[in-house]
């Protein structure tokens, strides 16, 4: 028997599964058409030689249940054998995740490596959406609060004061001319410090790059595990021998 790699079995399974599903579904629908399984033969005999003679009538059987079940069994047998071969191989097909020459994990089976691939895709989505620090401000690490903070910025607070503006001073002949005006006068200073729990953009980019590198390493491990040669398993024949025999 020609050696087969696990990746070849995996590639075959999907197409075989679709074809088998279509074939078995067609058989299922065919089994629900009773007239196709019925036939009849009728011949006419007049009561005397001078009577009208009529041609025989035939309706042939178009479908046979045993044949259709055997056909279904044939399709399913091929699928059962491929899936059994793949799942049996998956129990022994393993590879370690290696990144930059460093072994990150022990040898892991293919199903877990596939699971890990998906989890890393989801994690990348989460990390890539993390908020980053506003580049309009200058941030420094804030160890006390576990994030980042800006330097204090002072801003002036003013308050409106009503004053009497003397336009013309009083004389012995005329009273003073005045006007009430509102002016802004300094009242104090705000000292503002901004805090943030966001990430520097460079840190977020670094984390995304790390996840990408690990994802690539997991894919390489899966490909390595899928390259192992497998023994083809045959289970369908005996199953259907008991099911339909």
C-alpha positions as CSV (number, residue, x, y, z in Angstrom):
1,X,0.0,0.0,0.0
2,X,1.4,3.4,-1.0
3,X,2.2,5.5,2.1
4,X,-0.2,8.4,2.6
5,X,0.4,11.6,4.5
6,X,-2.1,12.9,7.0
7,X,-2.5,16.2,5.1
8,X,-3.5,14.2,2.0
9,X,-6.2,12.4,4.0
10,X,-7.5,15.7,5.3
11,X,-7.6,17.2,1.8
12,X,-9.6,14.2,0.5
13,X,-12.1,14.1,3.4
14,X,-13.9,17.4,2.7
15,X,-14.7,16.7,-1.0
16,X,-15.6,13.1,-0.2
17,X,-17.9,14.2,2.6
18,X,-19.8,16.5,0.2
19,X,-20.1,13.9,-2.5
20,X,-21.2,11.2,0.0
21,X,-23.8,13.6,1.5
22,X,-25.3,14.4,-2.0
23,X,-25.3,10.7,-3.0
24,X,-27.0,9.5,0.3
25,X,-29.5,12.3,0.2
26,X,-30.5,11.4,-3.4
27,X,-30.9,7.8,-2.3
28,X,-33.0,8.9,0.7
29,X,-35.3,10.9,-1.6
30,X,-35.5,8.0,-4.0
31,X,-36.6,5.6,-1.3
32,X,-39.6,7.8,-0.6
33,X,-41.1,7.1,-4.1
34,X,-43.0,3.8,-3.7
35,X,-44.2,3.6,-7.3
36,X,-40.6,3.2,-8.6
37,X,-40.3,0.0,-6.7
38,X,-43.5,-1.6,-8.1
39,X,-44.0,-3.5,-11.4
40,X,-46.8,-5.4,-13.0
41,X,-47.4,-7.7,-16.0
42,X,-50.8,-8.2,-17.5
43,X,-51.8,-10.3,-20.5
44,X,-55.3,-10.5,-22.0
45,X,-57.0,-13.7,-23.2
46,X,-60.4,-13.5,-25.0
47,X,-63.0,-16.0,-24.0
48,X,-63.1,-17.4,-27.6
49,X,-61.0,-17.3,-30.6
50,X,-63.1,-14.6,-32.3
51,X,-62.8,-12.2,-29.3
52,X,-60.8,-9.0,-29.4
53,X,-57.2,-9.5,-28.7
54,X,-55.4,-6.8,-26.5
55,X,-51.6,-6.4,-26.2
56,X,-50.0,-7.2,-22.9
57,X,-49.3,-4.5,-20.4
58,X,-46.0,-4.1,-18.5
59,X,-44.8,-1.8,-15.8
60,X,-41.2,-2.5,-14.9
61,X,-39.6,-2.1,-11.5
62,X,-37.3,0.9,-11.7
63,X,-35.7,0.8,-8.3
64,X,-34.5,-1.9,-5.9
65,X,-34.1,-1.2,-2.2
66,X,-31.3,-3.6,-1.6
67,X,-29.3,-2.2,-4.5
68,X,-29.9,1.4,-3.3
69,X,-28.9,0.5,0.3
70,X,-25.8,-1.2,-1.1
71,X,-25.0,1.9,-3.1
72,X,-25.4,4.1,0.1
73,X,-23.1,1.6,1.9
74,X,-20.5,2.0,-0.7
75,X,-20.4,5.7,-0.5
76,X,-20.4,5.7,3.3
77,X,-17.8,3.0,3.5
78,X,-15.3,5.2,1.7
79,X,-16.1,8.1,3.9
80,X,-15.9,6.0,7.1
81,X,-12.5,4.7,6.1
82,X,-11.1,8.2,5.4
83,X,-12.4,9.7,8.6
84,X,-11.2,6.7,10.7
85,X,-7.8,7.0,9.1
86,X,-7.6,10.8,9.9
87,X,-8.9,10.5,13.5
88,X,-6.6,7.6,14.2
89,X,-3.6,9.5,12.8
90,X,-4.6,12.6,14.8
91,X,-4.0,10.7,18.0
92,X,-0.4,10.1,17.1
93,X,0.4,13.0,14.7
94,X,2.2,15.6,16.9
95,X,4.6,18.5,16.7
96,X,6.1,21.1,19.0
97,X,5.6,24.8,18.5
98,X,9.1,26.3,17.8
99,X,9.7,30.1,17.6
100,X,13.1,31.6,16.8
101,X,14.7,28.3,17.5
102,X,13.1,28.0,21.0
103,X,10.8,25.2,21.7
104,X,7.7,26.9,23.2
105,X,5.5,23.8,23.8
106,X,5.8,20.1,24.1
107,X,4.6,18.0,21.1
108,X,0.9,18.7,20.6
109,X,-1.7,16.8,18.5
110,X,-3.2,18.2,15.4
111,X,-6.7,19.0,16.8
112,X,-5.1,21.1,19.6
113,X,-2.9,22.9,17.1
114,X,-6.0,23.7,15.0
115,X,-7.7,25.0,18.2
116,X,-4.7,27.1,19.1
117,X,-4.6,28.6,15.6
118,X,-8.2,29.8,15.9
119,X,-7.6,31.2,19.5
120,X,-4.7,33.2,18.3
121,X,-6.8,34.7,15.5
122,X,-9.4,35.7,18.1
123,X,-6.7,37.1,20.4
124,X,-5.2,39.2,17.6
125,X,-8.6,40.7,16.9
126,X,-8.9,41.7,20.6
127,X,-5.4,43.2,20.9
128,X,-5.6,45.1,17.6
129,X,-8.7,46.9,18.9
130,X,-6.9,48.0,22.2
131,X,-7.0,51.9,22.6
132,X,-3.7,53.7,22.3
133,X,-2.4,56.9,23.9
134,X,-3.4,60.2,22.3
135,X,-0.3,61.3,20.3
136,X,-1.3,64.9,21.0
137,X,0.0,64.6,24.6
138,X,3.4,63.6,26.0
139,X,2.9,60.6,28.3
140,X,5.1,59.0,31.0
141,X,4.7,55.8,32.9
142,X,2.6,56.3,36.0
143,X,3.8,53.5,38.4
144,X,1.5,54.6,41.2
145,X,-1.7,54.2,39.2
146,X,-0.5,51.5,36.8
147,X,-0.9,53.4,33.6
148,X,0.4,56.6,32.0
149,X,0.1,60.3,32.9
150,X,0.9,63.7,31.4
151,X,3.0,66.4,33.0
152,X,0.8,69.0,34.9
153,X,-0.5,71.8,32.8
154,X,-1.6,75.1,34.4
155,X,-4.5,77.0,32.9
156,X,-5.9,80.4,34.1
157,X,-9.4,80.6,35.5
158,X,-11.0,84.0,35.3
159,X,-14.2,85.4,36.8
160,X,-16.3,88.3,35.7
161,X,-16.2,91.4,37.9
162,X,-18.6,94.4,37.6
163,X,-16.7,97.7,37.8
164,X,-17.7,101.4,37.3
165,X,-15.8,103.0,34.5
166,X,-15.4,106.8,34.9
167,X,-15.5,108.4,31.5
168,X,-15.3,112.0,32.7
169,X,-14.4,113.2,36.1
170,X,-16.8,115.5,38.0
171,X,-16.3,119.2,37.8
172,X,-17.9,122.1,39.6
173,X,-20.2,122.5,36.6
174,X,-20.8,118.8,35.6
175,X,-21.2,115.5,37.4
176,X,-18.9,112.7,36.6
177,X,-19.9,110.5,33.7
178,X,-19.6,106.8,34.5
179,X,-20.5,103.4,32.9
180,X,-20.9,100.0,34.5
181,X,-18.8,97.4,32.8
182,X,-18.0,93.7,33.2
183,X,-14.4,92.6,33.0
184,X,-12.6,89.2,33.3
185,X,-10.1,89.1,36.1
186,X,-7.8,86.3,37.1
187,X,-9.3,84.2,39.9
188,X,-6.9,81.3,40.1
189,X,-5.1,78.5,38.1
190,X,-6.2,74.9,37.2
191,X,-3.5,72.3,37.3
192,X,-4.5,69.4,35.0
193,X,-2.9,66.0,34.8
194,X,-4.3,63.5,32.3
195,X,-4.3,59.8,33.1
196,X,-4.7,56.8,30.8
197,X,-4.8,53.1,30.9
198,X,-4.4,52.8,27.1
199,X,-1.2,51.4,25.4
200,X,1.5,53.3,23.5
201,X,0.9,52.5,19.8
202,X,4.4,50.9,19.6
203,X,3.4,48.5,22.4
204,X,0.2,47.5,20.7
205,X,2.1,47.0,17.4
206,X,4.6,44.9,19.3
207,X,1.9,42.6,20.8
208,X,0.2,42.1,17.4
209,X,3.6,41.2,15.9
210,X,4.2,38.7,18.6
211,X,0.8,37.1,18.1
212,X,1.5,36.9,14.3
213,X,4.8,35.3,14.9
214,X,3.3,32.7,17.2
215,X,0.5,32.0,14.8
216,X,3.0,31.3,12.1
217,X,4.9,29.0,14.4
218,X,1.7,27.1,15.2
219,X,0.9,26.7,11.5
220,X,4.4,25.3,10.9
221,X,3.9,22.8,13.7
222,X,0.5,21.8,12.3
223,X,2.0,21.3,8.8
224,X,4.9,19.3,10.3
225,X,2.4,17.0,12.2
226,X,0.2,16.7,9.1
227,X,3.2,15.5,7.1
228,X,3.5,12.3,9.0
229,X,2.8,9.1,7.0
230,X,-0.4,7.3,8.2
231,X,-1.7,3.8,8.0
232,X,-5.0,3.7,6.1
233,X,-7.8,2.3,8.3
234,X,-10.7,0.2,6.9
235,X,-13.7,0.1,9.1
236,X,-16.7,0.6,6.7
237,X,-16.8,-2.9,5.1
238,X,-17.2,-4.7,8.4
239,X,-19.7,-2.2,9.7
240,X,-22.0,-2.6,6.8
241,X,-21.5,-6.3,6.7
242,X,-23.2,-6.3,10.1
243,X,-25.6,-3.6,9.3
244,X,-26.9,-4.9,5.9
245,X,-25.6,-8.4,5.8
